[in-house]
């Protein structure tokens, strides 16, 4: 999997499910990414307690969303 830059045009918040809509910065194709936080909350708490890096990270300063 390679890194992709997208320009987010719209964020739709359905509570625990968030949808990002935008376009790929290189080829301008439409991109939709959906996040569902519900089933993973307890899992991520245990994951972080074990010292593992979080695979999803958002940097507010640079407006960068990173998937590891």
N, C-alpha and C positions, 0 to 999 in steps of 0.2 A: 504494500500500500504506500502510495506517495503522498506528499503534502500537497494540498490544494488551497488556493486562496479564493474566497468567495466574497462578493459584495452583498451584504444582507440588505434587502429592500424592505422587508416586513417581518415582524415578530408577532406571532399569534400565541397568546397565553391561554391555555385551556385548564389552568390550575396545575395539576401535576404533569401535564403533557404540554410541551412547548414546541412550536413549529417555527423554524427559520426558513424564510423564502428569499431567494436572491439569484445571483448569476455567477458563474465561474469567471474569475478575473482574466483567464487566458482565452478560452474559446467562447465565452459569453453564453454558454448553455444554461438553461434554467436549473436551479438546484433547490431541493427541499430536504431539510433535515429535521427529523422529529426526535425529541427526547422525552422519555417517560421515566420520571424519577421514582415512582412508587415502589416497584419491587426491589430496588437496589439500595435503599437508605440504610438498612441494617447491615447489609453486605459491605457497603463502603466504610461504615464505622469500624467494623472488624478489620477490613483491609488496611485502613490507615493506622489502627492500633498496632498492627503487625509490622508497621514501618514500610509498607509497600507504597510506591508512588501512585498517585491518583491518575488514571488514564485519560481523564477529561479535565482540562484546565482552561479557564477564561481569564485573560489579562485585561483588566478594565482600562489601564492606561493606553495600551496599544490596540485595544479592541480586537484581540486575537483569541480565537478558540482553537485549542490544540487537543488532538486525540493521539494517545500513545498506544 
